[in-house]
């Protein structure tokens, strides 16, 4: 069983959550001034790290809140969870 | 309520378990973030919405369930409260939605309430639910949103071995069949 500690509801099974991809990707302030390549870079390109990655998750079948997670993608170990807007506890 | 069609309208009894649909019951969804919102809801309903996760508060007529840090659900404890439905909704709407303190949504027809009681209630839920009921079953008033047989549900632990389960109307028949099937095999 893969348990995730929702920062609002507490520890729940992974089946209640959905993954939202890499976290802390900043939307460009003036999208109209970007070239197609720069826009595609923002929109599609992700690091897909093998190791510790900062991710967004949603407690879809619980409180429906988004939050961030520090997860090791190689072994699924969750190092920390933190709320949206907070700084990652691990660099 | 106008033209309310009960989707299940049934009661089933099994050894140590009784399952019934309790309808029509008023259900209102409340959303708001600031302290003024919580104070206002407290004033209108005479119940302060719980801020502790997975808890509920209530009086003889109403219960308020914590659904999230900025979301609650109010429901009536018995069918007779239906007569006051409009008054309750209007009052909350005027005091909260109209002054933009938060939002009030009537979810009476959106959710179906199923009451499950008996000694094997949690045994029944554990057959299709990823939630850990160890602490939940002993805390009266505990509430949670989770999955049962892959269907989203809200559970309110009303009393010892007596809980109310809320499910979306479109899933209610399917879940009702599943619960009955599961209960018959315990």
Interface residues (C-beta under 8 A of the other chain):
Chain A: X1 X8 X9 X10 X11 X12 X13 X15 X16 X61 X62 X63 X64 X65
Chain B: X53 X54 X67 X68 X69 X71 X130 X131 X132 X144 X145 X146 X147 X152
